[in-house]
Each structure stands twice: as structure tokens, then as C-alpha cells.
């Protein structure tokens, strides 16, 4: 146990549980595997409806389904996988942003299924980009922060398969890899932002950063209180005077292989919990936003 913000926190408290859950998801291209629990089928504004849905266009309309992007209709089956009609709109306008929304809507429509597949039989988007967007939508839609729940009912994704018409499997697989990488950034930011301030202080964030740096190959330099005094970081030190925890400034560095073409700098605010002026602000919404004061640093760490 370690003392943090006057509270005893287990030493093994999960710091990036969403990241671990994401990396455990199997992403594949092609036909739905035999153990799939739910299959989603994109339904467009016009054209044929996938026979596997078991409902024609008139039946879908009577059930209240529309083809607007993000609309869904879950159809349970006594045998075989359940199916979901997923609105895809006009096929000519189905870009990557809409594919991402479509995939997210599908996964949310089947929250009790760990193994799912999505069939999109028409798409004008470049296959690799389309697969990446679909993967992002699916895995991020299933994300939940459950580290503090004693008995969570959330069912994480175990596998997600994309059947993208006209796309070579290698292109889809490359897109799935890209989608996983982009999703990692969002999940890391969500995990550390969702962790309450009593469980995640500046010193904790430095420790998490060092762990992620070792895991993913970027350098981490941590400036403690003595270093910040020497650097003359008066603003940061002044804010920290209201905390029993020491401050930290964290510098992350990444150099890609080969000859870099330029430099990119990102700076994120990492005030773990700002109580300044809170008595002058609306209570409940502002208490939430004060925790989000470190969202900038969380986004940079994810990136």
C-alpha cells in the first residue's frame, strides 16, 4: 500500500486497464469466425439488404429502422449469431468519419457480445483507411473505466472481424493495425483522465509515464521538486503549495528510426486536481472539470 493524497491506495491498483484490454482484442479481416456472437450488416439508403439479416427493407422500416448512419436494429436469434442492421446512409458518402460512427453504433448495439463481426459490402473509402476507422470506432465504443467497480457487468471485446467488400485482406489487416495504434492513444488518455485524483497524483503520473516509455520505446525525464526550484518554475510550485504531494514535470521524447524530417512539440497541462477558486464555481460540474484539468497532459502522454 502507498499513501497518496491522504488515502491508502493498493500498490497494484491498475493504472492503464483500458490499454491492457485493448491490446487483448483480436482484430481480423475476412469472414466471421465460427464462434462469433453477433454480426452487423451495413444497410444503405438504396440497394439490396443482406439476406443474412432475415428481414427485407420493408420489414426493417416497419420495425422503426432507418438507414441514417448510426441507427441500429438488434435482432436476436435462437440459433447462430445474433444480427444487427446498421445504418450506412448513402454509399457514395460513406467516408472514414461515418465508417467510424457506424462501427461504434454497431458495437454499442451488442453490449453483451464479446466476439463480433461487421460486414460492409460497399465503401468508396480507401480500404486501409476504412479499416482503421472501423477498428477505432469499434474498440473505443466498447471502452469503459471499471477499475473502481467491485463487480462490473461490462463485457469487453475479445475479437472484432471486418468483412470489407472489394478490399484485399492485407490492406484491411494494415488498417486494423493502424486503428489499434490510434486507439491506444485515446485509451491511455481516457484511463489516466478517468482515474480519480486520490488514486492518481503527479508522482503517480510520472511513474505511469516511465512504465509506458519502457513499454513503447520513448524516453521519459522526470523533474522533481528540487529540480523545479532550480529551474525557477514558480507558477507550478505555487499551485503545488496547496497539495501534500510533491509536483512533477514530465518530459517525453521520441526519435523515429532513420533521419527525422522535422520536430514536433506538444505541451499539456497536468494539474492533477485544482482546488483554486472552487468555492466561487458551481459545485458538481466544476468538481468534475477540476479533475479534467490534467486532460492536456493525458492527451500528450497518449500521443
N, C-alpha and C positions, 0 to 999 in steps of 0.2 A: 504494500500500500504506500502511496505517496501523498503528501499533503499539498493541496492545490486550492488556492482561494478559500482557505479555512474549511476545506471539505476533504474527506478521505476518499480518494479515487483508487480503484483497483489498478495495480501495476499492469495488468493485462487488458485494460479497457481498450476496445477496438478503436483505432484511430482513423482508418480508411476502410470501413466494412463494405461500402459500395464498390470500391475499386476491386477488392478481392472477389466480390460476387460477379462483377462484370468480366473479370479475367477467367472465371469458371464457365462462362457461357460458350457453348459450341456453336459457331456460326458456319453454315454450309450453304452450298449452291446446288440447285437441281431439284429433283422430285422430292416430295415429302417423305421422310423415312417412315418405316412401319410402326414405330412407337409414338408418332405424333398424336397429340391430343386434340388439337384444334387447327383447322386450315382456314385461312382467309382468302377470299376471291375478290379481286378488284372488279367493280361493276361500273361501267362507263355510261355516259349520257346516252349513247346510242350503241348499236351493235348487239352481238349475241351475249347472252348471260351464260356463264359457265354451267354446264349441265350438272356438275357435281354439287352445286348448291341445292338442287332438288326443287327449286322454285323458279318460275319464269318471271319476266318483267312485271306482268300484271299482278301476280301473287305478291311480289315484293312491294309493289305500290300499295296494295290492299293492307299489307302489314305495317304501313306507315314509313317504309324505307324510301329515301331519296338518294340520288347519285351524287349529291354535293360532297366534296372532299371532306372526309372526317365523319360522315354519317355511317353508322353500322347497324346491322341486324344480326343478333346471335341466334343460331338455330341448333338446338341440342339434338343429338342423335342417340337412339337406343343402341345401335351397333356402329362401330367405326368412329372416326374422329368427328367431333362437332364441327360445324362450319359457320363462317361469319361472312355476310355480304358487306363489302367495304366500299363506300362511295369513292369514285375516282374522277368524277366530273368529265370534262371534255378531254379526250385522249391527246389532242393536239396541244393542250395547255398544261399537261401533266409534267411540270418541271421538278427539279430536285426538292424545292421547298415543299411542294404539295405532296411529293412522294414521302417526305419525312413525316408530314402531318398524317398522311394516310396510314403509314406503318404504326405510328403512335396510337391512332384511334383503334386500329385492329387489336393491338396488344392490350389496350385498356378494356376492350370488349370481352376479353377472355382472361380475366384476372386469376382464375383458378387453374389455368393450364400452364405447366412448366415447359412443355415441348410443343412449339407451334411452327407453322409454315405459312408463307404468304405467296400467293400466285398473282402476278401482274402480267397479263397476256398482251398488253400493248403499252408502249412507252416510247416517247421521242427523245428522252434524255439519254445522254451518253452512258453506256452500261456501267462503267466503273463508278461514275459519279452517282448514278441512280442507286446502285447497290450500297454505296457509302451512306447516302441519305436515308435509305430504308433501314439500314442497320442502326444508325444514330437514333432515328425515331423510335424504333422498337425497344432498344435496350434502355434508353433514357426514360421512356414512358413507364417502364416497369420499376424504375428506381424508387426505393423507399428508404428512409433513415429509421431503422428499427433498433439501434444499439441500446436504447434505454427502455425498450419494451420487455417486460418479463416473459410474455408469451405472445409473440407476434403471429398473426394469422396470414401475414404476407407470404405469397409464394413467388420466389424469384424465378427468372428464366433459367432453364437448363440448356435449351437448344433453340435455335431460330434458323429456319431454312428459307431461302429466297428462290423462287422459280420465276425468273425474269425472261419473258419471251424474246427470242432473237438474240440473246446475249450469250457469248461464249463463257463457259464455266470459269475459265482462268480470269476473265475480266471481272466477273462477279466476285470471285474469291479475293481479287486485289481490292475491290471496292469494300468488301466486308472487313478486310484488314485495316483499310483507311478509316472506315467508320468506327471500328473499335478504338483506334488511336485517338480520334477526335472525341469520342465519348469518354475516354479516360480523363481528359482534361476537365470536362464538365462534372464528372463524378467526384474527382478529387476536390474541386471547388465546392460542390454540394456537401460532401462529407464534412469538411472542416468548418464550413459555414453553419451547418446544422447542429454541430456539437455544441452544447451549452457552454457558456464561459466558465462555469465552475469545473468543467471537465477538460477545457482546452484554454490554456493560458499562453502567454508569449513564449515561455520556456518550452511548453509542450509543442507549440508550432515549430520551434527550432528543431526539436527532436524529430518530429514528423518529417520535416524538410530534409534532414540528414538521412533519414531512412529511405525516403523516396529518391534522393540523389544517388545513394548507393545502389538502389534497385534499378533505376532507369538511366544512369550514366550522366549526371550533371553534377557540377561542383557546388558545394554549399559552404559559405563562410558566415559564421555567426559572431556578431558583435555583442558582448555582454555589457553590463552597466559601466564597468570601468573603462571599456573601450569607447562607449558613447560619451562619457565625461571627457575623455581625452580628445575626441573628435569635436566636442562642443555642440552636441545635439541637444540644445536647451529645450526646444519645443517638445521633443519626445520624452525627455527626462522630466519635464514639468508635468505632463499629463500622467506620467507613471507615479508621481508622488502620491496619488490617491489610491495606490494599489499595494498590497503586501507582496505581490510578485515582482521580481526584477524585470526590467524591459529587455527586449532583444531587437536587434536589427538584423535581417537575414538577407544575404546577397547570394543569388543563384546565378550560375554561369554555365552556358552550354556552347561548345565549339563543335560544329559538324565535321564530318570527315571531309578531306580534300581542302581546297582553297576557298575560304568563305568569300561570298560576293559582297558582303556589307555587314553592318552592325544594327541590331535592333535592341532597344532598351524598353523595358516595361517596369513601371513603378506602381505598387499597390499599397493602399493604406491598410495597416494591420492593427488598428486599435481593437484589442480583444473584447473590451466592454467599456464604453464611455459613459460615465455617470454624470459628466459635467452638464449642468443646466437642466437635468432631467425633471426637477421639481417644477419647471416652467412649461413643461410639454405634456401633451395628453399621455396618460399612463400606459395603457395596454399596447397601443400601436407603437409608441415610442420605445418601450422596453424591448420589443421585437427588433426594431430598427437599430437600437444601440448594439445588439449582438451582430447585426449585419454590417457594422462599421468596419469589420475586418474582411468584408467580401472582396475588396480590391486585392488584398494580399492573397486571398484564397484563389482568385482568378489567375493571378500571376503564377502561383505555385502550380495550379493545374496546367497552365500553358507550358 
